[in-house]
Amino acid sequence: MAIAYISHDDCLLHDMGRYHPEQPARLSTIENRLSTSGLDKVLQHYAAPLARRNMLEAVHSPAYVDEIYRLAPQEGHVWLDGDTLMNRHTLNAALRAVGAAVLGVDLVARCQAAQAFCAVRPPGHHAERDRAMGFCLFNNVAVGAYHALDTHGFSRVAIVDFDVHHGNGTEDIVRGDQRILFCSSFQHPFYPHSGYDSQESNLIHVPLDAGSDGRIFRAAVERHWLSRIEQFAPQLILISAGFDAHRADDMGGLNLLEADYAWVTQQLCEQAEQSAHGRIVSLLEGGYDLQALASSVEAHLRVFLSRE
């Protein structure tokens, strides 16, 4: 089966300002890399649809969804928090990002794709049930998880998040739901200063000290994630694929390399083949050094392609 690549030009129109790190060039640089490497020709391309409100309200309160629609500007920018802005295109971009997650789940659940990668922005894992923050409006990966549970009848979904920042929004939404296993690694102490003290049994967190490299990351994943994921036996794996733990990315202080992203992707593919018929949907989160981001995405996708 093909590997699905889901994106939309609306995601390029969301712009929070010339010097903001979460910039449209993140997607265009990825696409240029895939073009020059030839990978774009072996991926099955899909346009992300607009998510419907009922999809958003599966993880966000109706009052919060109403607020985001109400604040969406016709011109200029509106601040949602200290580093999250909306322009007149942001709402559609955010709906496309959620729609990509839903489409990705549909494609792998219906055996129309082996895996899917959602090249979308804004990212989502900081968006809580009732709050936008950290460049995120809606929690894309959480919507995908609940769509899998509610629409496709899955009973066990794993979310794996290797962004340099803890996915506080995902934790806020899935905390205590035993149908979802949430495994994350992140720099600590670091923004958003959460995750390190979580106690719920469906949350498996790996805080990493600043300066941690791939050797430390891999050892932590092997010790804390892999046996727990195997025991959980997910029917679907969703990845919050943040590449800002890369050594070249100055948004954080970890020292991962492309080979480390390929390694963790390989581990998740092996588990997916055991319990989920290979089903994985990966969604772009962080990654702000453009060249490191593009090369890391390429390494991530090459693992999917190698298992066709």
Backbone as a ProteinNet text record, in pm:
[ID]
protein_1_A
[PRIMARY]
MAIAYISHDDCLLHDMGRYHPEQPARLSTIENRLSTSGLDKVLQHYAAPLARRNMLEAVHSPAYVDEIYRLAPQEGHVWLDGDTLMNRHTLNAALRAVGAAVLGVDLVARCQAAQAFCAVRPPGHHAERDRAMGFCLFNNVAVGAYHALDTHGFSRVAIVDFDVHHGNGTEDIVRGDQRILFCSSFQHPFYPHSGYDSQESNLIHVPLDAGSDGRIFRAAVERHWLSRIEQFAPQLILISAGFDAHRADDMGGLNLLEADYAWVTQQLCEQAEQSAHGRIVSLLEGGYDLQALASSVEAHLRVFLSRE
[TERTIARY]
83.9	0	87.5	31.8	104.4	116	209.9	222.8	153.4	57.6	-17.8	58.1	58.3	115.2	1.8	-38.9	-158.2	-117.9	-157.9	-126.8	-229	-210.8	-299.4	-233.6	-253	-194.2	-246.7	-366.3	-416.9	-321.8	-249.1	-156.8	-38.4	-11.5	94.8	50.4	-78.7	-131	-140.3	-139.5	-133.2	4.2	8.7	136.3	129.7	219.8	219.9	326.4	381.3	477.1	612.8	686.3	811.1	912.8	919.5	1024.3	974	851.2	797.6	856.8	901.9	965.1	869	739.6	643.2	592.8	669	651	611.3	548.7	508.2	623.1	744.5	859.1	887	834.3	852.6	796.3	677.4	615.9	680.8	708.9	767.2	906.5	982.3	1114.9	1104.2	1008.6	985.9	951	859.2	816.4	930.5	1014.6	1130	1225.8	1245.6	1334.8	1280.8	1152.6	1093.2	1099.1	1087.6	1096.4	1237.5	1337.8	1474.8	1523.3	1470	1508.7	1432.7	1326.8	1244.6	1136.2	1129.3	1029.7	887.1	870.8	735.2	669	749.1	693.5	645.4	690.2	648.9	548.9	511.8	408	275	166	32.3	-17.3	-35.4	-67	-218.2	-257	-397.6	-409.3	-518.8	-549.3	-628.2	-582.7	-650.7	-787	-893.6	-1025.3	-1040.1	-1143.1	-1177.6	-1247.7	-1200.3	-1266.6	-1402.3	-1495	-1625.8	-1623.9	-1718.1	-1721	-1738.1	-1816.4	-1835.7	-1704.6	-1612.3	-1481	-1402	-1408.5	-1339.4	-1397.4	-1530.1	-1596.8	-1584.7	-1524.3	-1492.7	-1381.8	-1299	-1188.3	-1185.5	-1254.4	-1258	-1400.1	-1413.7	-1547.1	-1613.2	-1745.6	-1814.5	-1787.5	-1775.3	-1749.4	-1613.1	-1513.8	-1380.8	-1383.3	-1448.9	-1458	-1528.1	-1635.8	-1705.1	-1610.6	-1525.7	-1435.4	-1334.7	-1280.4	-1182.8	-1249.3	-1369.6	-1441.5	-1469.9	-1506.7	-1540.7	-1417.8	-1302.1	-1181.4	-1113.1	-1147.8	-1080.7	-1094.3	-981.5	-989.4	-1015.2	-1071.3	-1086.3	-962	-884.1	-757.1	-668.8	-539.4	-447	-429.5	-387	-362.1	-440.6	-474.3	-533.8	-446.6	-409.3	-325.7	-413.9	-375.3	-443.7	-366.7	-235.5	-150.7	-22.4	78	196.9	274.4	253.5	326	237.8	105.4	13.3	-80.2	-76.8	-156.6	-242.9	-351.5	-433.8	-429.7	-416	-446.1	-574.5	-610.4	-740.3	-745.1	-629.9	-624.5	-607.3	-586.1	-547.5	-657.4	-780.6	-888	-896.9	-893.7	-898.8	-777	-659.4	-539.8	-554.7	-606.3	-624.4	-728.1	-833.6	-933.8	-876.1	-787.4	-720.7	-627.5	-558.7	-467.1	-543.6	-657.3	-741.3	-796.2	-840.8	-894.5	-793.2	-665.9	-561.2	-550.7	-558.4	-552.7	-668.1	-786.4	-904.3	-891.3	-849.5	-832.2	-725.6	-615.4	-511.6	-562.7	-641.1	-700	-793.9	-876.3	-967.1	-890.2	-782.8	-708.5	-645.5	-583.2	-518.9	-622.4	-732	-835.7	-904.8	-917.1	-983.3	-885.7	-759.7	-655.8	-631.4	-650.4	-619.4	-478.5	-414.1	-274.6	-215.4	-86.4	-19.4	6.8	64.1	87	52.8	38.4	9.9	94.6	142.6	213	136.8	105.7	28.9	123.7	155.8	243.2	154.9	127.3	29.5	82.5	22.6	42.2	-84.4	-123.6	-52.7	-45.6	59.2	67.2	-43.6	-44.9	-161.1	-138.1	-19.4	-14.1	-13.5	-0.9	-13.5	-157.3	-245.4	-383.7	-459	-503	-577.8	-726.6	-803.8	-947.6	-1010.2	-963	-1025.7	-926.2	-808.5	-708.6	-614.7	-590.1	-485.5	-355.7	-243.7	-113.3	-3.9	116.4	232.3	219.5	164.4	145.9	26.2	-48	-149.4	-290	-386.4	-526.1	-611.8	-608.4	-683.8	-585.4	-622.5	-531	-551.7	-472.7	-489.3	-480.6	-377.9	-357.2	-466.7	-516.2	-624.4	-752.4	-781.6	-899.2	-885.1	-765.6	-743.7	-767.7	-721.9	-739.1	-885.8	-961.3	-1102.6	-1184.7	-1140.9	-1207.5	-1188.9	-1068.5	-1042.9	-1129.7	-1145.1	-1224.6	-1373.4	-1420.5	-1565.3	-1621.3	-1542.4	-1591.5	-1551.4	-1430.4	-1379.7	-1384.1	-1426.9	-1447.9	-1322.7	-1209.4	-1090.3	-1112.1	-1045.9	-1056.2	-924	-813.5	-681.9	-602.6	-571.2	-493.5	-375.1	-256.3	-136.9	-100.1	-67.5	-12.4	130.9	224.1	365.7	415	475.4	513.2	660.5	744.9	887.1	933.5	842.6	875.7	965.4	1043.6	1127.5	1043.3	920.3	828.5	721.9	688.1	583.5	449.4	375.7	242.9	137.4	140.2	49.8	-96.3	-125.2	-263.6	-315.2	-232.5	-272.9	-295.2	-204.8	-223.8	-353.9	-381.4	-503.3	-627.5	-625.4	-743.3	-756.2	-645.4	-654.2	-628.6	-590.6	-558.1	-670.7	-635.4	-731.2	-813.7	-807.6	-882.8	-800.3	-838.8	-758.2	-760.5	-840.8	-838.6	-720.6	-656.6	-546.9	-423.6	-312.8	-183.7	-104.2	-61.8	13.3	156.7	250.5	392.9	462.3	538.8	605.1	745.7	832	964.9	976.4	1052.2	1061.1	1173.9	1225.1	1326.2	1260.8	1328.5	1278.3	1397.1	1389.6	1278.8	1280.1	1161.1	1148.4	1000.5	971.3	833.4	763.9	640.7	549.4	550.2	661.3	681.2	572.3	549.2	446.3	493	417.1	441.6	530.4	622.9	720.7	660.2	545.5	486.5	351.6	323.1	194.5	189.4	74	59.6	-33.8	-116.4	-216.4	-150	-210.9	-148.2	-143.3	-223	-218.2	-119.9	-39.2	60.1	199.1	283.9	420.8	513.9	571.1	651.6	799.6	882	1027.1	1086.8	1102.9	1171.9	1321.3	1379.7	1521.2	1592.3	1709.6	1789.2	1838.5	1854.2	1916.6	2051.8	2082.5	2207.5	2198.7	2084	2070	2082.3	2152.9	2174.9	2095.9	2120.7	2047.1	2066.5	2184.5	2209	2119	2107.5	2022.4	1875.6	1835.9	1697.8	1659.7	1743.7	1711.1	1701.8	1792.5	1788.5	1660.1	1617.2	1494.7	1372.2	1367.9	1256.2	1250.1	1364.3	1366.6	1323.6	1362.4	1331	1185.7	1132.7	1003.7	887.4	912.2	802.7	773.2	875.6	851.5	775.9	812.2	741.1	598.7	580.7	445.7	357.4	412	333.7	301.6	398.7	374.9	265	268.8	165.5	27.8	24	-101.6	-158.1	-71.2	-108.8	-203.7	-158.3	-247.4	-294	-417	-470	-436.8	-387.6	-345.8	-242	-135.9	-37.4	-42.7	-57.9	-50.6	79.1	148	274.1	259.1	289.2	311.1	458.3	485.7	623	681	738.7	809.9	958.5	1021.5	1162.6	1251.1	1200.3	1277.3	1371.1	1379.2	1483.9	1613.3	1616.5	1735.8	1848.6	1969.1	2086.6	2097.5	2053.7	2067.5	1957	1854.6	1737.4	1756.4	1763.8	1789.9	1663.7	1550.4	1429.6	1436.1	1528.7	1543.5	1689.4	1714.7	1851	1884.9	1811.6	1845.1	1930.5	1988.9	2088	2058.8	1932.6	1898.5	1942	1954.6	1991.2	1890.1	1900.3	1809.6	1806	1921.2	1926.9	1843.7	1832.7	1751.7	1602.6	1561.6	1421.6	1389.4	1483	1461.1	1451.4	1535.6	1535.5	1401.7	1352.1	1226.4	1110.7	1115.2	1012.4	1013	1132	1144.5	1083.5	1108.8	1052.5	899.1	844.7	699	639.8	709.4	662	658.5	759.1	761.9	645.5	615.5	501.4	370.9	358.9	236.8	213	317.2	300.8	254.6	291.1	249.7	102.8	56.1	-76.9	-175.1	-128.5	-214	-216	-175.7	-169.8	-89.8	10.2	98.5	45.6	-73	-138.7	-69.1	-18.5	42.8	-0.2	-37.9	-60	32.7	118.7	215.5	177	180.4	140.9	254.8	286	392.6	356.3	450.5	438.4	549.6	653.1	757.7	868.9	969.1	1082.5	1102.5	1205.7	1214.4	1344.2	1445.8	1559.4	1518.5	1508.6	1441.3	1510.7	1641	1709.9	1707.3	1723	1714.5	1574.2	1474.5	1336.5	1315.1	1356	1332.9	1406.5	1530.9	1606.5	1552.9	1499.9	1442.1	1311.8	1228.6	1105.9	1139.9	1240.6	1281.2	1321.4	1401.4	1444.1	1324.8	1230.7	1107.2	1027.7	1009.7	930.8	1002	1134	1208.1	1187.8	1169.2	1141.4	1007.2	904.4	774.8	789	859.4	870.6	949.5	1044.4	1126.3	1048.3	929.8	853.1	733.8	726.3	616.5	624.4
-120.3	0	125.5	231.9	358	425.1	518.1	605.9	737.2	778.3	900.5	1022	1127.4	1257	1358.1	1413.6	1497	1639.4	1734.3	1873.9	1961.2	2091.5	2183.8	2321	2390.9	2523.8	2623	2601.6	2692	2697.9	2588.4	2586.4	2679.2	2717.5	2813.4	2957.3	2981.3	3117.4	3165.1	3073.4	3108.9	3167.9	3293.9	3364.4	3450.8	3423.1	3496.2	3605.9	3639.2	3749.1	3704.2	3798.7	3770.7	3696.5	3728.5	3671.3	3559	3517.7	3410.1	3277	3191.6	3064.8	2967.4	2973.7	2882.6	2949.3	2935	3012.2	2922.8	2981.1	2901.9	2827.9	2882.4	2817.8	2679.1	2646.5	2511.7	2408.3	2434	2338.3	2343.5	2461.9	2470.5	2408.5	2420.4	2359	2207	2152.9	2007.9	1962.3	2033.5	1992.6	2001.8	2104.4	2114.8	1997.7	1959.3	1847.2	1717.1	1695.7	1574	1573.7	1690.5	1699.6	1668.4	1730.3	1709	1566.6	1504.8	1367.1	1264.3	1307.5	1217	1146.9	1172	1102.4	1145.1	1268.6	1314.3	1228.2	1166	1084.8	947.9	904.5	773.1	784.4	905.9	927.9	952.8	913	940	1069.3	1171.8	1304.9	1323.4	1382.3	1411.5	1555	1621.1	1753.9	1739.9	1805.8	1798.9	1867.4	1801.6	1865.7	1958.5	2039.7	2120.8	2033.6	2040.5	1966	2027.5	1942.7	1989.2	2018.5	2101.1	2142.3	2023.8	1924.4	1810.8	1736.5	1740.3	1679.4	1756.3	1888.3	1970.7	1949.7	1939.9	1930.6	1792.5	1697.8	1568.4	1583.6	1691.2	1709.8	1848.9	1944.4	2080.6	2115.5	2204.4	2244.7	2329.2	2320.4	2405	2553.3	2595	2736.8	2778.9	2692.4	2724.7	2731	2635.3	2637.8	2765.6	2803.1	2928	3047.3	3046.6	3159.1	3171.7	3060.7	3066.1	3117.9	3071.5	3121.7	3271.8	3313.1	3453.6	3543.8	3496.2	3578.2	3583.2	3493.3	3488.7	3624.4	3690.3	3827	3828.5	3937.3	3960.3	4025.5	4089.8	4150.4	4165.3	4182.9	4198.3	4069.3	4083.8	3970.7	3983.1	3869.8	3862.1	3769.7	3815.6	3735.5	3642.5	3515.2	3417.9	3392	3395.2	3395.7	3468.1	3463.7	3544.7	3511.7	3394.3	3360.5	3293.1	3303.5	3241.2	3347.2	3366	3467.3	3403.5	3474.9	3438.8	3552	3517	3612	3567	3626.9	3596.5	3456.9	3393.6	3258.8	3150.4	3189.7	3092	2991	3035.4	2942.3	2831.1	2866.7	2762.3	2670.7	2727.5	2644.6	2546	2593.3	2505.9	2398	2432.8	2332.1	2230.3	2273.8	2179.3	2086	2140.3	2057.7	1947.5	1981.9	1880.5	1784.5	1839.2	1755.5	1656.1	1695.9	1604.2	1485.6	1511.8	1402.8	1305.6	1359	1274.3	1193.4	1258.5	1187.2	1079.2	1110.5	1010.9	887.2	908.2	795.5	717.8	788.3	719.9	633.7	686.1	613.8	486	494.7	373	275.7	327.3	238.8	161.2	222.8	158.2	84.8	73.4	3.1	68.3	199.9	273.3	330.1	322.7	363.6	282	255.8	183.7	277.3	392.6	498.1	631.2	732.5	866.1	967.1	1067.6	1180.2	1306.6	1384.4	1508.1	1627.4	1688.8	1805.7	1929.3	1966.4	2070.8	2168.2	2282.5	2383.3	2467.1	2521.3	2519.6	2380.8	2360.6	2235.1	2228	2119.7	2104	2058	2003.6	1928.3	2013.3	2145.7	2232.7	2280	2259.6	2307.7	2221.3	2282.2	2211.7	2212.7	2148.1	2139.7	2278	2374	2506.8	2619.4	2590.2	2696.3	2673.2	2780.7	2782	2826.4	2767	2810.4	2746.2	2801.8	2740.7	2718.2	2815.1	2811.8	2725.2	2666.1	2565	2615.7	2587.2	2624.6	2504	2402.7	2279.2	2163	2063.3	1952	1845.4	1855.3	1769.9	1622	1583.3	1441.4	1386	1466.4	1419.1	1399.5	1491.1	1472	1342.6	1317.2	1192.9	1070.9	1074.8	960.2	933.5	1038.6	1017.3	984.6	1030.5	989.3	839.3	789.9	646	565.4	614.2	544.2	550.5	669.6	691.6	652.5	666	640.7	503	463.1	337	222.2	247.6	139.7	82.6	151.4	104.5	117	32.1	37.9	73.2	72.4	103.9	184.5	308	397.2	449.7	440.6	497.1	627.6	728.7	855	863.8	883.9	894	1031.5	1104.4	1244.5	1260.6	1291.4	1310.2	1453.5	1548	1690.1	1729	1837	1882.6	1940.3	1980.3	2035.5	1932	1925.8	1833.8	1870.1	1768	1788.7	1803.5	1916.8	1940.6	1936.9	1984.5	1984	1843.7	1758.4	1619.2	1552.5	1575.4	1518.2	1567.5	1696.4	1753	1683.4	1646.9	1588.4	1439.3	1364.8	1218.3	1163.8	1248.2	1203.1	1116.8	995.5	906.4	821.4	845	764.8	641	528	406.7	347.5	402.8	359.7	419.6	522.3	593.3	585.3	538.8	540.8	655.7	748.5	865.6	855.2	836.7	828.1	952.1	1020	1140.9	1150.9	1214	1253.9	1404	1470.9	1616.1	1664.3	1780.7	1842.2	1892.1	1869.6	1917.3	1957.5	2073.2	2169.5	2256.4	2282.4	2355.9	2383.8	2478	2508.2	2380.2	2356.6	2436.9	2400.1	2341.7	2311.8	2219.6	2111	2014.1	1875	1773.7	1636.9	1557	1622.6	1549.3	1487.9	1537.8	1487.6	1419.6	1377.7	1314.5	1174.6	1135.8	1009.7	910.1	952.5	863.1	748.4	632.6	512.4	510.6	593.6	595	698.6	757.6	856.8	803.9	792.9	745.4	856.5	930.7	1046.3	1019.7	1074	1061.1	1201.8	1266.4	1395.7	1376.2	1460.4	1451.6	1580.4	1566.7	1683.7	1754.2	1885.6	1960.7	1899.2	1889.2	1829.3	1681.5	1619.3	1476	1449	1341	1306.7	1182	1132.2	1016.5	892.4	873.3	756	757.8	872.1	884.5	870.4	933.6	924.5	780.3	708.9	571.1	481.9	499.8	418.7	445.1	571.9	605.4	546.9	552.5	494.8	343.7	278.8	133.9	97.6	178.6	147.3	177.6	288.7	336.9	317.6	321.9	318.1	179.6	113.8	3.2	-112.4	-154.1	-266.5	-226.6	-101.6	-54.6	-48.2	-2.7	0.1	-141.5	-230.6	-369.8	-432.1	-406	-458.2	-401.1	-274.8	-207.1	-259.8	-300.9	-355.5	-262.9	-142.8	-47.3	-97.6	-63.7	-94.3	15	126.6	240.3	316.5	361.9	449.6	585	688.8	826.8	887.1	961	1023.4	1175.2	1239.6	1384.1	1403.9	1429.2	1428.5	1569.3	1599	1725.1	1701.8	1778.5	1757.7	1868.1	1938.7	2046.7	1999.5	1868.5	1814.9	1791.1	1828	1812.3	1902	1853.9	1927.3	2067	2084	2213	2311.9	2268.3	2352.3	2427.9	2560	2638.9	2671.2	2612.9	2626.8	2538.9	2444.7	2357.4	2328.6	2236.5	2206.6	2059.2	1981.1	1840.7	1823.5	1705.1	1683.9	1560.2	1545.7	1433.8	1462.4	1354.2	1362	1285.2	1298.9	1229.6	1079.4	1021.3	878.2	839.4	929.5	900.3	902.5	995.6	997.2	873.4	833.1	710.9	589.5	585.1	471.6	460.9	571.7	563.9	532.9	583.5	550.1	400.4	343.9	200.2	119.9	160.4	89.4	93.3	207.2	220.7	141.7	137.5	55.9	-91.8	-137.5	-278.3	-310.9	-220.3	-243.3	-238.2	-142.2	-131.3	-257.9	-318.3	-442.1	-557.1	-553.9	-659.4	-649	-527	-513.3	-429.1	-355.5	-256.3	-271.9	-388	-407.5	-297.1	-244.8	-143.1	-1.4	18.9	150.2	255.9	359.8	474.2	601.2	702.1	836.7	931	1000.1	1092	1234.4	1322.1	1461.4	1553.9	1648.8	1743.4	1831.2	1841	1935.4	2039	2034.7	2134.6	2100.3	2187.6	2176.5	2309.3	2385.5	2525.9	2561.5	2477.3	2492	2426.4	2505.5	2457.7	2338	2341.4	2230.5	2104.3	2120.6	2004.7	1946.1	2031.6	1984.9	1902.3	1955.8	1886	1752.6	1750	1625	1523.3	1569.9	1478.5	1419.2	1500.2	1447.9	1345	1374.3	1277.3	1144.6	1149.9	1027.3	950.9	1022.7	965.9	893.5	959.9	901.3	785	790.6	680.1	550.5	558.2	436.2	379	463.1	414.7	348.5	415.8	365.1	234.3	217.5	96.1	-27.9	-7.2	-119.2	-153.8	-90.7	-121.2	-268
0	0	0	-52.4	-62.4	73.8	81.2	197	160.8	243.3	215.9	268.9	190.6	229.6	219.8	333.5	340.3	377.9	296.9	324	252.2	259.6	187.3	181.4	69.6	53.7	156	211.8	315.8	435.1	459.1	572.6	551.8	426.7	397.6	420.5	427.8	438.6	583.4	676.3	818.1	846.2	888.2	903.4	1028.5	1122.9	1249.9	1255.3	1139.9	1135.7	1085.1	1030.9	959.9	1046.1	1174	1258	1348.2	1327	1410.4	1364.3	1458.5	1416.2	1349.4	1382.3	1321.4	1194.3	1089	966.1	848.8	746.2	629.4	564	571.1	506.3	562	679.3	732.2	633.8	583.5	490.8	353.1	303	168.6	166.1	275.1	279.2	280.6	354.6	352.3	210.9	147.1	13.8	-87.1	-74.1	-163.6	-141.9	-18.1	11.9	-48	-32.9	-87.7	-239.6	-299.2	-445	-493.6	-432.1	-477.7	-449.3	-345.1	-312.7	-395.3	-462.2	-540.3	-461.7	-330.7	-249.2	-281.9	-328.3	-358.3	-465.5	-551.4	-660.1	-612.4	-494.5	-445	-330.3	-294.6	-195.2	-265.2	-200.5	-253.2	-190.3	-271.1	-218.4	-204.6	-90.3	-62.1	-11.6	-48.9	3	132.8	236	365.3	356.8	400.5	400.8	522.1	519	636	739.5	862.4	969.2	1000.5	1041.1	1085	1234.8	1277	1417.8	1511.5	1473.8	1564.1	1588.1	1492.1	1511.6	1616.8	1610.2	1708.8	1847.8	1854.4	1983.8	2046.6	1975.1	2036.6	2140.1	2128.7	2222.7	2284.8	2224.5	2277.8	2318.9	2415.6	2458.5	2350.1	2335.1	2237.7	2259.6	2385.8	2414	2359.5	2371.8	2319.7	2166.7	2102.2	1956	1911.1	1979.7	1947.6	1957.6	2061.9	2083.5	1969.3	1923.4	1814.2	1686.2	1657.2	1539.8	1553.8	1674.7	1696.1	1682.6	1728.7	1727.4	1591.6	1502.4	1371.6	1301.6	1271.6	1217.6	1066.8	1020.1	877	817.8	903.8	862.3	985.3	962.2	1073.6	1151.8	1277.6	1364.6	1494.1	1551.1	1684.2	1768.2	1887.6	1976.8	2059.2	2065.1	2150.8	2279.1	2271.1	2389.4	2350.9	2435.3	2412	2286.3	2227.4	2104.8	2000	2014.1	1919.9	1863.5	1732.5	1665.5	1557.9	1524.4	1409.9	1308.5	1179.5	1073.5	1005.1	895	834.9	773.1	756.7	700.2	806.5	931	1032.8	1061.4	1070.1	1103.4	999.4	871.6	768.4	775.9	801.9	814.2	929.2	1042.5	1158.4	1129.8	1057.6	1020.9	923.4	834.5	743.6	822	922.8	1002	1074.2	1132.2	1195.6	1090.6	979.2	872.6	819.3	817	773.6	867.7	998.6	1096.1	1075.8	1054.9	1034.9	906.4	797.6	671.3	684.5	752	770.6	842.1	948.1	1019.9	928.7	852.1	759.1	659.6	603.9	500.6	555.1	673	725	780.6	836.8	890.1	778.6	662	547.9	456.4	502	425	289.1	282	159.6	161.4	276.2	291.9	405.1	395.1	503	620.5	589.6	687.5	622.1	705.6	654.2	729.8	656.7	718	685.2	788.1	773.1	785.8	672.4	668.4	681.3	804.5	830.6	935.2	936.9	1040	1043.1	1157.3	1285	1346.8	1431.5	1505.7	1609.9	1690.9	1777.9	1920.1	1953.8	2079.6	2206.2	2192.6	2310.5	2332.9	2238.3	2251.8	2351.8	2460.5	2563.4	2529.1	2613.4	2587.8	2573.5	2651.9	2654.7	2632.5	2576.5	2565.5	2448.2	2372.4	2270.3	2335.5	2291.4	2340.7	2256.8	2267.9	2205.2	2056.5	1983.3	1837.8	1796.6	1890.6	1860.4	1890.9	1801.1	1821.1	1856	1770.4	1793	1804.6	1884.2	1907.6	1800.1	1694.2	1576.8	1611.4	1687.4	1715.1	1805	1898.8	1985.5	1905.6	1813.2	1727.8	1648.8	1594.6	1521.2	1607	1731.8	1821.4	1849.6	1879.9	1912.4	1788.1	1673.4	1549.4	1528.3	1556.3	1542.8	1639.3	1760.7	1861	1829	1795.1	1783.5	1647	1541.9	1406.1	1354.5	1384.8	1329.3	1428.3	1549.1	1644.1	1706.9	1695.8	1765.4	1916.4	1990.7	2136.3	2203.3	2126.2	2182.2	2079.4	2114.5	2028.5	2109.1	2053.3	2116.2	2046.9	2126.9	2077.2	2127.1	2035.9	2070.6	2026.4	2119.1	2097.5	2132	2029.1	2057.7	2030.8	2039.9	2030.7	2149.1	2132.2	2243.8	2357.9	2327.9	2428.5	2464.1	2591	2634.5	2571.2	2527.7	2469.3	2577.8	2644.8	2758.2	2716.2	2594.6	2549.1	2528.4	2467.3	2448.4	2583.7	2678.1	2811.7	2874.6	2863.2	2921.4	2867.8	2741.5	2676.4	2703.3	2702.2	2708.8	2849	2941.2	3076.7	3134	3176.9	3241.4	3147.3	3017.4	2920.8	2887.5	2941.3	2928.6	2787.4	2698.7	2559.4	2483.8	2543.1	2478.5	2567.1	2510.7	2577.6	2518.4	2603.4	2558.6	2608.7	2515.2	2546.8	2491.5	2573.7	2525.8	2581.7	2503.9	2550.1	2528.7	2616.9	2608.6	2698.9	2666.2	2751.5	2879.9	2992.2	3121.3	3209.4	3279.1	3278.8	3153.3	3100.6	2975.3	2952	2863.7	2824.9	2776.5	2817.2	2898.8	3047.7	3092.7	3235	3289.3	3217.7	3256.3	3218.9	3262.5	3223	3315.4	3381.7	3462.8	3588.2	3633.5	3757.9	3735.3	3610.7	3581.2	3640.8	3694.3	3766.1	3697.7	3605.2	3546.4	3471.2	3479.1	3424.3	3272.8	3204.8	3057.7	3003.6	3091.9	3052.4	3083.8	2981.9	2999.2	2950.4	3044	3007.3	3031.3	2942.6	2951.7	2948.9	3065	3068.4	3044.1	2960.2	2925.6	2965.1	3023	3057.9	2932.8	2942	2833.1	2801.7	2672.9	2630.1	2599.4	2631.1	2604	2454.3	2421.5	2281.9	2243.9	2124.9	2076.2	2159.1	2213.2	2296.8	2419.8	2482.4	2601.4	2563.3	2454.5	2406.9	2377.5	2303.8	2266.2	2389.8	2484	2605.6	2683.7	2688.7	2760.9	2691.9	2560.3	2486	2509	2501.7	2523.5	2665.7	2760.3	2900.9	2936.1	2886.2	2935.9	2838.3	2707.4	2611.2	2556.4	2505.2	2412.9	2475.8	2595.4	2657.3	2693.1	2732.3	2767.6	2643.4	2531.4	2407.9	2362.9	2372.8	2333.7	2419.4	2548.6	2638.7	2604.2	2568.7	2534.2	2402.6	2310.5	2179.4	2104.4	2069.6	2002.3	1867.4	1833.5	1701.1	1600.3	1649.1	1567.4	1647.9	1581.1	1643.9	1575.3	1654.8	1607.6	1660.4	1575.4	1614.9	1610.4	1723.2	1724	1691.4	1564.6	1512.7	1519.4	1634.6	1650.6	1630.8	1542.9	1510.5	1569	1670.7	1731.6	1842.1	1865.7	1953.2	1875.5	1748.9	1666.2	1717.9	1705.6	1753.1	1693	1567.8	1499.4	1535	1607.3	1633.4	1763.9	1755	1876.3	1955.8	1917.7	1999.7	2123.5	2126.4	2241.3	2267	2361.7	2400.3	2394.4	2314.9	2297.2	2172.4	2157.5	2052.1	1968.2	1926.5	1839.4	1695.7	1618.8	1478.1	1393.9	1263.2	1172.5	1201.3	1232.4	1259.9	1381.5	1477.9	1596.4	1562.9	1477.7	1434.6	1351.3	1267.1	1189.1	1281.7	1383.1	1476.7	1549.9	1605.8	1681.1	1587.3	1464.6	1366.8	1338.2	1325.4	1301.5	1416.3	1541	1655.8	1652	1617.5	1613.9	1497.1	1385	1273	1310.4	1380.6	1420.8	1513.7	1606.6	1694.4	1616.1	1524.8	1445.9	1364.2	1315.1	1239	1328	1454.4	1546.8	1586	1611.6	1672.8	1593.3	1493	1426.9	1275.7	1223.9	1078.4	1010.8	1082.9	1027.1	1033.2	1089.7	1080.6	1166.8	1101.7	1168.9	1096.6	1173.8	1119.9	1196.2	1123.7	1182.2	1146.6	1246.9	1227.5	1267.5	1182.3	1210.2	1329.1	1422.6	1534.4	1519.1	1605.5	1599.8	1501.8	1500.5	1409.1	1340.5	1380.7	1339.8	1269.8	1277.6	1187	1055.3	951.2	830.6	768.2	757.9	692.9	778.5	909.4	998.8	996.9	991.8	983.9	858	744.4	617	610.7	655.1	649.5	749.2	862.8	961.5	910.6	846.3	786.7	679.4	598.3	496.7	561.1	667.9	736.1	792	847.7	904	794.9	681.3	572.7	505.2	498.1	436.3	511.7	643.5	719	677.6	667.5	619.4	483.1	392.1	255.7	249.6	338.8	337.1	378.6	438.6	490.9	402.3	284.2	191.6	145.4
[MASK]
++++++++++++++++++++++++++++++++++++++++++++++++++++++++++++++++++++++++++++++++++++++++++++++++++++++++++++++++++++++++++++++++++++++++++++++++++++++++++++++++++++++++++++++++++++++++++++++++++++++++++++++++++++++++++++++++++++++++++++++++++++++++++++++++++++++++++++++++++++++++++++++++++++++++++++++++++++

